[in-house]
Amino acid sequence: MNAWRELLLGFWPWLAGWAGIMSLANFCLMGFDKRRARREGWRVRERTFFIVALLGGALGGVTGMFFFRHKTRHWYFRYGLPAILLLQLGLTAWMLLSGGTS
């Protein structure tokens, strides 16, 4: 069995929990930033959304972006966050489905 696959299968609840927490954080950041944008208050830095997405919160960022209709006009959000999500899903699928010996 592949070492990466063994690692993922052994720690998938922790990894899924981490991704869930990061996604919830990015979703909440989108909502918070949208509210602050309407009230002309202090805003969340754009790079913060991408850092949280790279740490596993891409799904929450994409969901929040369309749920709150926030940052959808910026091409780097409209294409960047879904690209990060697809890369993360693809990497996970590749590690789980790749055969080979360790």
Stockholm file with secondary structure:
# STOCKHOLM 1.0

chainA/1-102         MNAWRELLLGFWPWLAGWAGIMSLANFCLMGFDKRRARREGWRVRERTFFIVALLGGALGGVTGMFFFRHKTRHWYFRYGLPAILLLQLGLTAWMLLSGGTS
#=GR chainA/1-102 SS CCHHHHHHHHHHHHHHHHHHHHHHHHHHHHHHHHHHHHTTCCCCCHHHHHHHIIIIIHHHHHHHHHHTTCSTTCHHHHHHHHHHHHHHHHHHHHHHHCCCCC
#=GC SS_cons         CCHHHHHHHHHHHHHHHHHHHHHHHHHHHHHHHHHHHHTTCCCCCHHHHHHHIIIIIHHHHHHHHHHTTCSTTCHHHHHHHHHHHHHHHHHHHHHHHCCCCC
//
